[in-house]
Each structure stands twice: as C-alpha cells, then as structure tokens.
Amino acid sequence: MDFAYTVAGFAVGAIVGLTGVGGGSLMTPLLVLLFGIHPSVAVGTDLLYASITKAGGTLAHGMKGTVDWAVTRRLATGSIPAAALTLVLVGKFAPGGIGGATGLIKVALGIALLLTAVAIIFRKQIQDYAVKRFGGEPNPARTARLTVLTGAVLGVLVSISSVGAGALGVTALFFLYPRMSALRIVGSDIAHAVPLTLVAGIGHWMLGSVDWFLLGSLIIGSLPGIWVGSHISTKVPDRVLRPILATMLVLVGAKLISH
C-alpha cells in the first residue's frame, strides 16, 4: 500500500506537470475513492502535499519574473483569513469536529471538481470573453477589492475540499485581469496557492486530520512525477489531454455528490 501511494503521487505529479492543473483536483478524490482514506484526512494531507509541490513551481516562476506579487498578496489577504475561519467554524460546530464533517467535505469536493472541469474546458473562451467584455482595468480599486473577495471564496473552498486554488483561481484571474499574460496569471496563482494550502494544511494538522506517513509516500512519488510531466508536456497535445481530464473530474465529482 505504501508503494501504491508513491505510484499515485507520481501519476498525479506527472499530470500536474503536463496540464498545470492543481493536484488537489486529482489527489484528494483518488485517496478517498480508490484508497478509502477518510475525506477529512485526505483533504488535510493533500493540502500540505500541494504546498510542498507548488513551492517548487513558485520558485521557478519567481526566477522567471512571471509572478505578480501584488495580485498574489491581494488573493492571500482574502484567502488565508477565510481558510482559517472556515476550519475554526467547522472544527467547532460540525458534529464530531472536522472528522465528522464527511458529508460536507464530499459535497464541497464534488462541486469544486465540477467547477474545475468547466474551468479547464472553457479556459480559453473565458479569457477571450473577459478581454472582449471588460477590456482593461478601468477601476483598479474595484479590481483590487474583487481580487481579495475572490481569495476569500477560494480560501473557504480550498480549506474544506483542497480544490480550487488551481483552475478556478486562474479562471477568476482571467476575468479580473484580462490584459495580463496567461503565464503571469498562472505564476501568480501558483504563488498564492503555496501559503493558502500551507495555512489550511496546518489547520487540518491541528484538528488531527493529517497523515504524515501518507504525505511522505506521496511526496516521494510526486516530485519525480512533476519533473517527468513537465519535460514531456511539449509532446502531448493540450487540446487532447484537457478534455479527457475534465471528463474524469466530472465523473468523480458527480460520484462524490451522489454519495
């Protein structure tokens, strides 16, 4: 089983390297549905897994100058307090604490996966519409406020499902900053995901929903997986891979919601 976790980490890491889609969209449902891990433990462990794996991506984007740190700070201003508050409320008021919030976590995860699938399929159309509809940034103050609000929404979603910081965050930024390059948006979103998933993961750890041995097994597989995926990404047509991935997320999300 330990080796199976490592293989799963490698597979998810390779897909992340290929598509740029956050590992939470794949790893958490994989742990819940395939390995039978408790949803709260799967979410908590995956959050720390994501913070470690995405730290490398942040370093790479930061060295290339493709991170807008102002945007990242605005997102974090909303997301980190929202994530912390959500975990406090769930741990305090959910029957049985975070461990008893299984139903809530499954439904939240399923909805997040469906939204992620939509964001994956229609990312280009969403970006084109944002540019056509909004053009530039006529009201920077309003854009800044909406960015903080977007961060808060992502903070709630990520803290209870571990999904949302990737495709959903990128899609929201396309709307808010239609003139910003796609590479800079992706870099800013990855940089924001690191402190968000770290804070949410620490919150889950304090609530007792992190499996450290599982985390180590996943990391051992995911780091080489990301390296392999990033190196062969230029050989796999994005237009082929993304619809397949989105379809899988829809099926998994629907199953989680229906259960």
N, C-alpha and C positions, 0 to 999 in steps of 0.2 A: 504493500500500500504506500510505503514511503517513496518507492521508486515511481509509482503511479502519479503521486503528487508532483514529483520532479518533472516527469514527462508532460503532465498537464501544464506546469509552469513554462516549460519550453515551448509547447504548442501555442499557448496564449501569447507568450513573448514574441514568437515569430509572426503571429497575426498582427500584433500591435506594430511591430517593425514594418510590416508590409502595408498596412492600411492607415496607421496613425490613430486608429480608434482606441479609446481607453480600455485597459484591461478589465475594469470593473464590469463592462458590458458582457464579458465572457466568463471571467474567472468566478464571480460570485454565483451565477446560476449553475456553472459547472460543478462547483463544490456542493451546492445544495441538491441538485437533481441527480448527479452522477455518483458522488461520493457519500451522500446522505449527511453532510455536515449541517449542524443546526444553523438556521438562517442568520441569527444574530452573530454567531461565531464566524460564519463565512463572510459576513459584511465587515466585521471588525478586523479580521485577519487580512482581508483583501484591501482595506483602506491603508494599512501600513505597507502592504506589498506594493500598492500603487505609488505611495510616497517615495519609496526607495527606488523603484524602477524609473519613475518620471524625473527623479533628481538628475539622472544622467542626461535625459533629454533636455532639461533646463540648462545644464552646463553647456551642452553642445550649441543650443540656440543662443545662449548668452554670449558665447565666444564669437558667434557669427554676427552678433548685433541684431538679432531678429526677435527681441523681446521688448515690448513697450512697457516699461516698468510702471509708468503712470496708470495704465489700464489695469495691470496686474494688481497694483495697490488698491484701486477702486473696487475691483472684484473682491479682494480679500477683506476689505473694510466691511462689506456686507456678509460675505460667506462665513468667515471664521466665528463672529459672534452668533450668527444664526445656527451654525452647526453645533456650537457649544450649548446654546439654549435648548435646541431640539433634543439633544442627548440628555440634558438635565430633566426636561419635562417627561421624556419617555421613561427614563430610569425611575422617576419619582411617582408618576401617575399610571403607567401601564401596569396591568396585573402581572405580578411576577417580575417586574423590572424589565430591563432590556431583553432578558431571556424569555419573558412572557409575551413579548410583542411580535411573535412569529407571524401572525396573520397580517399585521400592519406592514411588516418588513416585506413579506412576499408580494402583497398587492402593490406597495410602493416600487419594489424592484420590477415587477411586471409592467407597470405603467411607464417607468423610466426606460425600460428596454424598448417598448413600442415607440416612444418618442425618439429614442436614439436611432431606431431603424428609419423613421421618417426623415430625421436629420441627415442620415447617411445617404439615402436615396436622392433627396431633393436639395442637397447642399448647394449645388451649382445654381439651380433655379432660384433658391432663396437669396443667394448672393446677388444674382442678376436683378431680381426684383427689388432688393434693398437699394442697389445703386440707382435703378430707374425711378423708384418711388421717393427716395429720400435724398439722393444726390450726395451732397456733402454733409457737413455738421453745422447747420445754421444756428443751433443753440448749444454751445459747448457745456453750459451749466446744466441744462436739462439732460444732455447725454451723460454727463458725469453722474447725475442722480440716478438715472436709469441703469447705469453700469453697477452702481452699488446695490440697487434693488435686484438686479439680475444675480449678483453674487449671493445675496441673501436667499433667493429661491434655490440656487444651486447648493448652498450650504445645507438647507433643510433636506433636499433630495439626496445629496451625497451621504449625509450623516446616517440616514436610515436605510439606504439601498446600495450605497457605494457607486452608484451610476449617475452620470450627468455632467461630470467635470470635463469630459472629452467632447463628444459630438454635439451635445446640447449647448455646452459653453461656447464652442466655436460658432455654431449656428447663431446664437444670440449676438455674438460679437460682429458677425457679418451684417446684421441688421443695424447695430449701434454705430459701427464704424465702416460703412460701405466703401470708403476710399482707401482704407488700409489694405496692404497687400495680404494675400492669403497666408503666406509664410510667416509674416509678422503676427497675424492673428493666432495661428497655430502655436507659435512660440510663446506668445503672451498667455494663452490658455494653459499650456503645459506648465509654465512657471507658476501660474495661480493654483494649479492642481496640487502642487507639492505641499505648501503649507496647509491647504484645506484638508487634504487626505491625512496629513500628519496629525493635525489637531483632532479631527474626527476619530482617527485611529487610536490616539492616546485616550480620548474619551471612552471609546469602547473597551480599551485595556483597563481603565479604572473601574468600568462596570463589569469586568470579568469576562468579556466576550472576544478575547484574542487567544489563538492557539499558536504559541511561539514555535513549536516544533514544526507545525504545518507551514508557518511562514518561512522558516528556513528552507524547507524542502522546495517550496515554490520559487524562492529567490534563486536557489542553485540552478534550477532549470530555466528560469525566465531570462536571466542575464545573457547567456549564450544564445537563447532564442531570439531576443531582440536584435542581437548582433547579426545573426544569420538573416532574419527577416529584412533588416534594413539594407543588407548587401544585395539581396535578390529582388528587392522591391521594383527596380527598374525593368525587370524581365517579366513581371506579371501585370497584365493589363488591369488598371484600376477599374475600368468600366465593367470588367467581368467579375472581379473579386467583391466589390462593394454590394452589388445586388444579392449575391449569394449570402454574404454576411448579414445583410439586412433581413433577408428571409428567415435565416436561422434565429435572429433576435426576436422577430415577430412570433415565431412558433414557441420559443422558450417563454417569452413574456406572456403570451396567451395562456400557456400551461400554468404558470405561476399564479396568474389572476384567477383562473378557474378552480384552483385548489385552495 
